[in-house]
Amino acid sequence: MKPFYVYILLCNDQSYYVGHTDDIDKRIAEHNLAESSCYTKDKLPVTTVFVESFGTRDEALTMEQQIKKWSRKKKEALIAGDWSKISQYAKKDFKRNKK
């Protein structure tokens, strides 16, 4: 079975793009060649900063959708492989207004 990949690109404007694919080399090349009407088309060149493989497209897509909702700090912790910070950034701060 062919693996699927979740990847994060650092764009020229310092923003992140998260995607998934079954052919990582081809997909990254497509981004850099602006061969799709994608977010990255006007933000070239892009640099691959994270890649993780998954057994199925559904697993990769689920992870992609999760990461897209994350804050920039949490994405950067993932890129750095800092699991303690990922956990820290995952916790919500429910401070109540005190009168």
Secondary structure as UniProt FT lines:
FT   STRAND          4..10
FT   TURN            12..13
FT   STRAND          16..21
FT   HELIX           24..32
FT   TURN            33..34
FT   HELIX           39..42
FT   STRAND          47..54
FT   HELIX           57..69
FT   HELIX           72..80
FT   HELIX           83..90
//
